[in-house]
């Protein structure tokens, strides 16, 4: 698994977050993929309040307990909401600009850390992986390494709350059937690249995983999986715990 930190010249999302925080406006954060048409992320959405979050995210924040690790914390919106609830949270991200913004916004414990850097040896009761938290796993082949890392971080009786989406709806035919190339890569393995103004990031792998597949890999790695909540767009919130 990647253990790197993003340099500023390769961090379009961090640049967008930093500019929006300091100027209250931002240009387009553009997203490219070899599998999809160009898209963009509304930067304002990365600063949403608890009341503006999807129900799946609100549920995860409410269920989080004990010492909490917020993975890929971005602008700190989840960490700030947790602090307002009186909860103990450590927010980590690989973007120096994002971590700087989190600190300026009042996140008490914001750190520039890659989840898979094994020099990070603290333990937590809850690990939060939101906004398609499965994404950072990258590919299904990385699942064993991911779950091994979670065993190092989770305290006894600890839990991971992760959201993701089943992308099979993208392959639905008009008659309701689903056309997927079973001989090809898993349909939820996507490559992305972002650009903000003249700052262009490297291409990276991002994993959308259906609940059944997540459960199969979790079981093989000694974890049990519980479906906590389903959204309206093939998205869901899962609870993973060592079982």
SULKA-V90017 format. One record per run of one state. SS is the DSSP state (H for helix, E for strand, L for the rest). FROM is the first residue (numbers start at 1). TO is the last residue. If there is no record, write none. Layout:
ss,from,to
SS,FROM,TO
SS,FROM,TO
This chain:
ss,from,to
L,1,5
E,6,6
L,7,7
H,8,10
L,11,11
H,12,23
L,24,28
E,29,32
L,33,38
E,39,41
L,42,42
H,43,47
L,48,49
H,50,52
L,53,54
H,55,63
L,64,66
E,67,71
L,72,76
H,77,84
L,85,87
E,88,93
L,94,94
E,95,95
H,96,105
L,106,109
E,110,112
L,113,123
E,124,129
L,130,132
H,133,137
L,138,139
H,140,153
E,154,165
L,166,166
H,167,171
E,172,172
L,173,177
E,178,178
L,179,188
E,189,196
L,197,198
E,199,200
L,201,203
E,204,207
L,208,210
H,211,220
L,221,222
E,223,230
L,231,234
E,235,242
L,243,243
